[in-house]
Amino acid sequence: MDIPARSDRDSGADKSAVPTWDGLSPRYLRSVAAQRLKALGHPDRLRIVEVLTHHPRHVGQVAAQVGLPLGTVSRHLRTLHAAGIVECSQHGNRVLYVLSDREVPHLAAFAYRGAAAQARRLIALAPEPPRDDMPERGARGEQAG
């Protein structure tokens, strides 16, 4: 989205740069944003977005790439379409799907980065696994052997 940098807004350097949501209802925008985030809130739909990031695909191609049944992928694509994340066009008997918003892969990437950071924090908190070179202890904490 075309949001001016904070320093530009604060200094008044670029008065012509207006956020793309200027003049739209905040309630409506929150509702649509929540719908889009909810549609992306499934691991399989994120995988579908990854597949569609670089090239439009037919549902069968998407299903083959993500390794899911055709019906499951069709259902996920309908959800993504209803949220305005993908567009589809009919070509004979086949439907071609394409991402309708170039920002969606960036949104997914932000979510992945946050998930990776969270996983690293959890791993750092985990106790050290037992080492093979440590003697085993018996039922009363005595060394085996």
C-alpha positions, 0 to 999 in steps of 0.5 A: 500500500502507498503509505508515506514513511513516518518521517514524511508524514510528520515533517509534512514533506509529501502532502500528496501521499495519502494512504490508500484507505483514506476516506473509507470506513474504518469499520468496513476496512477492518471487516474486509481485512479480517475476512482476508486474514481468516481466509489465509489462516489455514496452512493449506491455503498458505501453500496454495498462495505459495503455488500461485505466487509466481504463475497462474494455475489450474486447480489440478495443477495446484492440487498436484503441487500441494499434494492435496485432493482436487476437491479439497483444493477447490474448496480452499480456492473458493474460500480464497476467491470469496476473500478477494485473494484469488481471481479465476477465469474459465478456459473451456472446462478448466478454471485458471486461478491467479493471485488478485493481490500482489501484497498477499505473498508479502503478508504470508512472508511476514507471518512466516517470519513471525512464526519462525521467530516464535519457534526459535524463542520456544526452542531456546527455552527448551531444556537441553536434550539428554546426551549419550555420554551421560551415565543413565540413572536408575529409578532412585537417581543412582548411577547405572553400572 
